[in-house]
Structure formats: C-alpha cells, structure tokens
Amino acid sequence: MKIRPLLKLTATRRISSSTQRTAFIASLKSAGRSSLIQFDSTDLASTGRLRVGINFGNALLAKRDANGVPHGIAVDLAQELARRVGLPLEVVSYAAAARLADDARTAAWDVAFLATDPDRAADIVFTAPYLEVDTTYLVPAGSPLRALADIDRQGVRIAISERSAYDLFLTRDLKHAQLVRAPGPNESVDLFFSDNLDALAGLTPLLTEVADKHSGTRVLDGRFTVVQQAVGVPRARHAAAAYLAVFVEDIKSSGLVAKLIEKNEIRGVSVAIAA
C-alpha cells in the first residue's frame, strides 16, 4: 500500500501599513518539511471578497434547497477555502459550465470550481483534480447501440450539454456521430426525449438517475472519458494558482473531499489521486 505524506496547510493574514493590502502567508508541512507560499490579497480576491464561480448545472457538485440556499461539495469547498484565507465568500452562480469558463475573461469571479479541459486552459490555470466522474451514454431500451464502440457511426445523434467538459472531449474525439447541443444538462435530457435522439451523453451518476426515472432507457457500460473536477483561477493570477494547487492536495490527503462526498450523499464519484 502506498502511504501518502501528510499535508498540513495554514494561512495567516498580514496587513501592510503602507499599502493596506492583506498578504497571505501559507505554511505547508509535508513529510516533515515546511515551505511557505506568499501572495497578496489582490492576487486572490481583488474586491476584498472571495468570489467563487460554481456551476449549479452539475447537480453532483452544487444544488439549491427549497429556500434557494446553495449546498453541495463545491459549495462546501468554497466555504473551506474562504475560511482558510480569512475572506468573506460570495458565490457566483452559473447554470452551465460554458458561461462559467467564459467569464474567466471578464473578472466576474476570482476562483472557480469546474472541470479541467485543454480548451479552457487558454484562459484558466487549473489545479490538479480533486474529484473524478465517469461519463457514458443513455440510450432507448430497444436501441441497437449496445456498447460505447457502437456510438460513433453515421446517423447517430447524441444529445449533449453544450461546451460541457464531455462535449469538448467528444467534439475532438468523435468522427461520425452528430452532437446535438442543448444549453445545459437538464435541457439535454429534455432534448433527448423530445427529439427522439439516439443517445444522451453525460455524467454516469446523473444518467443513472435519468434511467431510474425512465424505464424505457438504459445506461451503456464503461466510460468514454473521465471528467476531472478542479479549481481554477484566471490565467494571470500565478501566485493564487500556486496557493490553490497546495490547497487541493491538502483537501485530498486530509480526507476532506472524501468526507464531503459522504456528507452530500453523492454516488458515482471518486477522490482524485495525489498529484
């Protein structure tokens, strides 16, 4: 069994008398060694609040209760990050990952919880993943599509959430099948049924829920890719990116991510391995 080093991460705040800026000094202890990561408050949160972009279109990571209060793994981790750096949290809500990723260019958020992808890396610096989710297809029960290898054929139409991580992957990977895009995950489900499409692409746990509600469907075995959920910052914020990289390794090694998966009763996801 591989034993991973214990990480301990703490952050303190120091206010400069000349600039009135708050500096964060993060102390990392790993396997008996200590190191410091220093960054200015403006590197992480230019407004004095930690504005965290969260995709509520991914119900595995974020939802709202009957009173509109946000909760979920991504929300819990955003609260933990804000606590560690001593800043008030402001959740910036999105209905789909595409707009969340686009807003890296507009300074609408300081930190975002979203899936990594090469197409997004031009604008966003990602940490290593903290959580992984398999993807597959939902098809009608009587469909001749029996396996993942059957999907990429001429005439096969696939409902998908536009510019989701798995849409970006399939856009690069598929050669023959047609992707039929909807604005978000819920809309892609509606599109699949309303237009009698051949398949619905998505996160395996969510497709399993759809299949449970619709007896005339089934989920294909296997996966076509793994969606890796990570933390990102706009590309110019190098010091903040360095701090978040350590933060993510700490929340994995400390067991926090695993505890939050259990707390939020999320099935079909796994803690990513250490970077």
Residue pairs with C-beta under 8 A, 6 or more apart in sequence:
4 253
4 274
5 30
5 31
5 253
6 29
6 30
6 31
6 253
7 28
7 29
7 30
7 246
7 249
7 250
7 253
7 254
8 27
8 28
8 29
8 30
8 250
9 26
9 27
9 28
9 29
9 84
9 246
9 247
9 250
10 26
10 27
10 84
11 24
11 25
11 26
11 27
11 84
11 85
11 86
11 243
12 24
12 25
12 27
13 22
13 23
13 24
13 41
13 85
13 86
14 22
14 23
14 25
15 21
15 22
15 23
16 22
16 23
21 40
21 41
21 42
22 40
22 41
22 86
23 38
23 39
23 40
23 41
24 38
24 39
24 40
24 41
24 44
24 85
24 86
24 243
25 36
25 37
25 38
26 36
26 37
26 38
26 39
26 243
26 246
27 34
27 35
27 36
28 34
28 35
28 36
28 37
28 246
28 250
37 239
37 242
37 243
37 246
38 239
39 239
39 240
39 242
39 243
40 239
41 48
41 87
43 237
43 238
43 239
43 240
44 50
44 85
44 87
44 110
44 111
44 233
44 237
44 239
44 240
44 243
45 51
45 85
45 87
45 110
46 107
46 110
47 110
48 87
48 88
49 87
49 88
49 89
49 90
50 78
50 81
50 82
50 85
50 87
50 88
50 89
50 90
50 110
50 111
51 90
51 92
51 108
51 109
51 110
51 111
52 78
52 81
52 82
52 89
52 90
52 91
52 92
52 109
52 110
52 111
52 112
52 113
53 92
53 94
53 100
53 103
53 108
53 109
53 111
53 112
53 113
53 114
54 61
54 62
54 70
54 74
54 75
54 78
54 91
54 92
54 93
54 94
54 100
54 112
54 113
55 61
55 62
55 74
55 94
55 95
55 96
55 97
55 100
55 113
55 114
56 62
56 63
56 64
56 70
56 93
56 94
56 95
57 94
57 95
57 96
57 97
57 161
57 184
57 185
57 186
58 97
58 185
58 203
59 72
59 185
59 206
60 72
60 73
60 133
60 203
60 205
60 206
60 266
60 268
60 269
61 72
61 73
61 74
61 113
61 131
61 229
62 70
62 71
62 72
62 73
62 74
62 75
62 113
63 70
63 71
63 72
64 70
64 71
65 71
70 91
70 93
71 264
72 264
73 131
73 257
73 260
73 261
73 264
73 266
74 113
74 229
75 91
76 260
76 263
76 264
77 113
77 130
77 231
77 251
77 256
77 257
77 260
78 89
78 91
78 111
78 113
79 89
80 251
80 256
81 111
81 231
81 244
81 247
82 88
82 89
84 247
92 103
92 108
92 109
94 100
94 103
95 183
95 184
96 161
96 162
96 163
96 164
96 183
96 184
96 185
97 114
97 115
97 161
97 163
97 164
97 165
98 162
98 163
98 164
100 109
100 112
100 114
101 112
101 114
101 120
101 123
101 124
101 163
103 109
104 112
104 120
104 123
104 124
104 232
104 234
104 235
105 123
105 234
107 234
110 233
110 237
110 240
111 231
111 232
111 233
111 240
111 244
112 124
112 231
112 232
112 233
113 229
113 230
113 231
113 232
114 120
114 124
114 165
114 229
114 230
114 232
115 164
115 165
115 227
115 228
115 229
115 230
116 126
116 129
116 165
116 228
116 229
116 230
116 232
117 165
117 168
117 169
118 168
119 168
120 126
120 168
120 232
122 235
123 234
123 235
124 232
124 233
124 234
124 235
125 232
125 233
125 234
125 235
125 237
125 238
125 241
126 230
126 231
126 232
127 230
127 231
127 232
127 241
127 244
127 245
127 247
127 248
128 230
128 245
128 248
128 249
128 272
128 275
129 228
129 229
129 230
129 248
129 272
130 229
130 230
130 231
130 248
130 251
130 252
130 257
130 271
130 272
131 228
131 229
131 257
131 261
131 269
131 270
131 271
131 272
132 226
132 227
132 228
132 229
132 269
132 270
132 271
132 272
133 203
133 204
133 205
133 226
133 227
133 229
133 268
133 269
133 270
134 203
134 204
134 223
134 226
134 227
134 268
135 166
135 169
135 201
135 202
135 203
135 204
135 223
135 224
135 225
135 226
135 227
136 148
136 201
136 202
136 204
136 207
136 219
136 220
136 221
136 222
136 223
136 224
137 145
137 148
137 151
137 158
137 199
137 200
137 201
137 202
137 207
137 219
137 220
137 224
138 192
138 199
138 200
138 202
138 207
138 210
138 211
138 217
138 218
138 219
138 220
139 145
139 198
139 199
139 200
139 217
139 218
139 220
140 198
140 216
140 217
140 218
141 215
141 216
141 217
141 218
142 216
143 198
143 199
143 218
144 150
145 151
145 156
145 198
145 199
145 220
146 220
147 220
147 221
147 222
148 220
148 221
148 222
148 223
148 224
151 158
151 174
151 177
151 199
151 220
151 224
152 174
152 175
152 176
152 177
153 176
153 177
154 176
154 177
155 178
155 198
156 176
156 177
156 178
156 198
156 199
157 177
157 178
157 180
157 195
157 197
157 198
157 199
158 170
158 174
158 177
158 178
158 179
158 180
158 197
158 198
158 199
158 200
158 201
159 180
159 182
159 188
159 189
159 191
159 192
159 195
159 197
159 199
159 200
159 201
160 166
160 167
160 170
160 179
160 180
160 181
160 182
160 188
160 200
160 201
160 202
161 167
161 181
161 182
161 183
161 184
161 185
161 187
161 188
161 202
162 181
162 182
162 183
162 184
163 181
164 185
165 227
165 228
166 201
166 202
166 203
166 224
166 225
166 227
167 179
167 181
167 201
169 224
169 225
170 179
170 201
170 224
170 225
171 179
173 224
173 225
177 199
179 201
180 191
180 195
180 197
181 188
182 188
182 190
182 191
185 202
185 203
185 206
188 200
188 201
188 202
189 200
189 202
189 210
191 197
192 199
192 200
193 214
200 207
200 210
201 224
202 210
203 227
203 268
204 219
204 223
204 268
205 266
205 267
205 268
205 269
207 219
208 219
208 268
210 217
211 217
211 218
211 219
228 272
229 272
230 248
231 244
231 247
231 248
233 240
233 241
233 244
245 275
248 275
249 274
249 275
250 256
251 257
252 271
252 272
252 274
253 274
257 271
258 271
261 269
261 271
